[in-house]
Amino acid sequence: MGAIPFDAPVKLGHRDGKCSFETIIEEYNLKDPVLKELSKIVCAADTGNTALAPEGAGLSAVMTGIRLNSKDDFEAVEKASHVYDALYSYCKYNLLREKYRKELEGMNAKQQREFLLRKMQEPLH
């Protein structure tokens, strides 16, 4: 079927102290800085090491709930995709806040939000 197994002792599993998500990013040479940030949360959820990212505890809880409330893996993946899309946006928003910290200092809360929402539509370099 052409499937690539992951999260097992295989090509895309845990390797060199990295979780499967990090291994996938490395294996496919993905350079998106947002994915790198997201990988901290995923790794924290996967390993229980919330020192990497405190959000990992929340992701672990949400993913457990999704698995318990899904009839099969296909439904779980569908539900989880929304969580990962939201976390991707969260990570990008945080990276943008850091990147544009000085510009944001002179803006009120509404201006900051509008500025960051515009920047969310652009690729992050």
C-alpha positions in Angstrom: 0.0 0.0 0.0 3.0 2.3 0.2 2.5 3.2 3.8 5.4 4.3 6.0 5.1 3.1 9.6 6.1 5.6 12.3 6.4 5.8 16.1 7.9 2.3 16.2 11.5 1.1 15.7 11.4 2.0 12.0 12.6 4.8 9.7 10.3 7.5 11.1 10.2 6.4 14.8 12.0 7.7 17.8 15.7 8.2 16.9 18.7 9.8 18.7 16.5 11.1 21.5 14.0 12.7 19.1 10.3 11.9 19.0 8.7 10.7 15.7 7.5 14.2 14.8 11.0 15.6 15.1 12.3 12.6 13.1 9.8 13.3 10.3 10.9 17.0 10.1 14.5 15.9 10.0 14.1 13.1 7.5 12.2 15.3 5.0 14.4 18.3 5.7 11.5 20.6 6.5 12.7 24.1 7.3 9.5 25.7 8.5 10.4 27.5 11.8 6.8 27.0 12.9 7.1 23.2 12.6 10.3 23.4 14.7 8.4 25.3 17.4 5.4 22.9 17.2 7.8 20.0 17.5 8.7 21.1 21.1 5.0 20.8 22.1 4.6 17.5 20.3 7.8 16.1 21.8 6.7 17.3 25.3 3.4 15.5 24.9 5.0 12.3 23.5 7.7 12.1 26.2 6.0 13.7 29.2 8.9 16.1 29.4 6.9 19.3 29.8 10.1 21.3 30.4 10.4 21.3 26.6 7.0 23.0 26.3 4.3 23.2 29.0 1.6 23.0 26.3 2.7 19.4 25.9 0.6 18.4 28.9 -2.5 19.9 27.3 -1.8 18.3 23.9 -1.4 14.9 25.6 -4.7 15.3 27.4 -6.6 16.4 24.3 -5.1 13.6 22.2 -6.1 11.1 24.9 -9.7 12.4 24.8 -9.7 12.3 21.0 -8.6 8.6 21.0 -11.3 7.8 23.6 -14.0 9.5 21.7 -13.2 8.2 18.2 -14.6 5.0 16.7 -11.4 4.3 14.7 -8.0 5.7 13.8 -9.4 7.5 10.7 -11.9 9.5 12.9 -9.1 10.2 15.4 -6.8 11.6 12.7 -9.6 13.8 11.4 -10.4 15.2 14.8 -6.7 15.6 15.7 -6.0 17.6 12.5 -8.0 20.5 13.8 -5.9 20.5 17.0 -2.6 20.4 15.1 -3.8 23.2 12.8 -4.7 25.3 15.8 -1.3 24.6 17.5 0.5 25.5 14.3 -1.3 28.9 14.3 -0.6 29.3 18.0 3.2 28.6 17.4 3.3 31.0 14.4 1.5 33.7 16.3 4.0 33.4 19.2 7.0 33.5 16.8 5.6 36.6 15.1 5.1 38.3 18.5 8.7 37.7 19.2 9.9 38.7 15.7 8.0 42.0 15.8 8.3 42.7 19.5 9.7 46.2 19.0 7.1 47.2 16.4 4.3 45.9 18.6 5.5 48.0 21.6 4.0 51.2 20.2 0.6 49.7 19.4 -2.5 49.2 21.4 -4.0 45.7 21.8 -6.3 46.1 18.8 -3.5 47.3 16.6 -1.3 44.5 17.7 -3.9 41.9 16.9 -4.6 43.4 13.5 -0.9 43.6 12.7 -0.3 40.0 13.8 -3.3 38.7 11.9 -2.0 40.3 8.7 1.5 38.8 9.3 -0.1 35.4 9.9 -1.1 35.3 6.2 2.6 35.7 5.1 5.3 33.0 5.2 7.5 33.2 8.2 11.2 33.3 7.4 
